[in-house]
Amino acid sequence: QVQLLESGGGLVQAGGSLRLSCAASGRYAMSWFRQAPGKERDFVAAVSSSDTSTYYTDSVKGRFTITRDGAKNTVYLQMNSLKPEDTAVYYCAVRRFGVVTTAYAVEYWGQGTQVTVSS
């Protein structure tokens, strides 16, 4: 059983920054997804278990950065230049073997944290 605990959401003005954290019960490839009201849960970013590879959806490239503190088994999503369209509930996610970039393939979800970007 993989446990995931997220933190760091909040309300920010457009152009601002937030950092999300996801503490895991072990070391895995980890991903972030987001879900806006009335929309599907979409992939945002991922990092491989070895930290050698990162992946981003096109809409966040150059603005978001995924990193890991291996000593804490914690993955971070640094979000800069935030836009109102980034407003969503953000979820960290794990599939125990391999990077996951599609919601249906996720094995474990965090509880979600709300990010709201005002215009």
C-alpha positions as CSV (number, residue, x, y, z in Angstrom):
1,Q,0.0,0.0,0.0
2,V,1.4,3.4,-1.1
3,Q,0.5,6.4,1.0
4,L,0.6,9.9,-0.5
5,L,0.2,13.1,1.5
6,E,-0.1,16.4,-0.4
7,S,0.2,20.0,0.7
8,G,0.7,23.4,-0.6
9,G,-2.3,24.5,-2.5
10,G,-4.0,27.9,-2.1
11,L,-5.2,31.0,-3.8
12,V,-2.8,33.1,-5.8
13,Q,-3.1,35.9,-8.4
14,A,-2.3,35.4,-12.0
15,G,1.5,35.5,-12.5
16,G,2.2,34.3,-9.0
17,S,3.8,31.0,-7.8
18,L,2.9,28.1,-5.6
19,R,4.8,24.9,-4.6
20,L,3.0,21.7,-4.1
21,S,4.4,18.9,-2.1
22,C,3.7,15.2,-2.0
23,A,5.2,12.9,0.6
24,A,5.2,9.3,-0.3
25,S,5.7,6.1,1.8
26,G,8.5,5.0,-0.5
27,R,10.5,5.9,-3.6
28,Y,8.5,5.6,-6.8
29,A,8.1,7.3,-10.1
30,M,5.6,10.0,-9.2
31,S,3.2,12.2,-11.2
32,W,0.9,15.2,-10.8
33,F,-2.5,15.4,-12.3
34,R,-5.1,18.1,-12.1
35,Q,-8.9,18.2,-12.4
36,A,-10.9,21.4,-13.1
37,P,-14.6,21.5,-12.4
38,G,-16.6,19.5,-15.0
39,K,-13.4,18.3,-16.7
40,E,-11.4,15.1,-16.8
41,R,-8.4,14.5,-14.6
42,D,-5.4,15.4,-16.8
43,F,-1.7,14.7,-16.6
44,V,0.6,17.6,-15.6
45,A,4.1,16.4,-14.8
46,A,6.0,13.3,-13.8
47,V,9.5,12.3,-12.6
48,S,11.0,8.9,-12.9
49,S,12.0,6.8,-9.9
50,S,15.7,7.5,-10.6
51,D,15.1,11.2,-11.2
52,T,16.8,11.0,-14.5
53,S,13.7,11.8,-16.5
54,T,10.9,14.4,-16.2
55,Y,7.8,14.8,-18.2
56,Y,5.4,17.7,-18.7
57,T,2.2,18.4,-20.5
58,D,2.7,21.1,-23.1
59,S,0.6,23.7,-21.4
60,V,2.9,23.9,-18.3
61,K,6.3,23.5,-20.0
62,G,8.6,26.3,-19.0
63,R,6.4,27.3,-16.1
64,F,6.2,24.2,-13.8
65,T,9.1,22.1,-12.5
66,I,8.9,18.7,-10.8
67,T,11.7,17.8,-8.4
68,R,12.3,15.3,-5.6
69,D,13.9,15.3,-2.2
70,G,15.0,11.7,-2.0
71,A,15.9,11.9,1.7
72,K,12.3,12.8,2.4
73,N,10.6,10.7,-0.3
74,T,8.9,14.0,-1.2
75,V,8.2,15.3,-4.7
76,Y,7.5,18.9,-5.4
77,L,5.7,20.8,-8.1
78,Q,7.0,24.3,-8.4
79,M,4.4,26.3,-10.4
80,N,5.4,29.7,-11.7
81,S,3.7,32.3,-13.9
82,L,0.3,30.8,-12.9
83,K,-2.7,31.4,-15.1
84,P,-6.4,31.3,-14.3
85,E,-6.7,28.2,-16.4
86,D,-4.3,26.4,-14.0
87,T,-7.1,26.5,-11.4
88,A,-7.9,22.9,-10.4
89,V,-7.6,20.3,-7.8
90,Y,-4.1,18.9,-8.0
91,Y,-3.4,15.2,-7.2
92,C,-0.1,13.4,-6.9
93,A,-0.2,9.9,-8.2
94,V,1.8,6.7,-8.3
95,R,2.0,3.5,-10.3
96,R,4.5,1.3,-8.6
97,F,6.3,0.2,-11.7
98,G,7.0,2.9,-14.3
99,V,6.0,6.5,-14.9
100,V,2.3,7.1,-15.2
101,T,0.9,9.8,-17.5
102,T,-2.7,8.6,-17.9
103,A,-5.3,8.7,-15.1
104,Y,-6.7,5.2,-15.8
105,A,-3.2,3.7,-15.2
106,V,-2.7,5.3,-11.7
107,E,-2.7,2.8,-8.8
108,Y,-2.6,5.3,-5.9
109,W,-3.9,8.9,-5.6
110,G,-3.2,11.6,-3.1
111,Q,-6.2,13.3,-1.5
112,G,-5.9,16.4,-3.7
113,T,-5.1,20.0,-3.0
114,Q,-7.0,23.0,-4.4
115,V,-5.1,25.6,-6.5
116,T,-7.0,28.7,-7.4
117,V,-5.6,31.4,-9.7
118,S,-7.4,34.7,-9.8
119,S,-7.3,37.0,-12.7
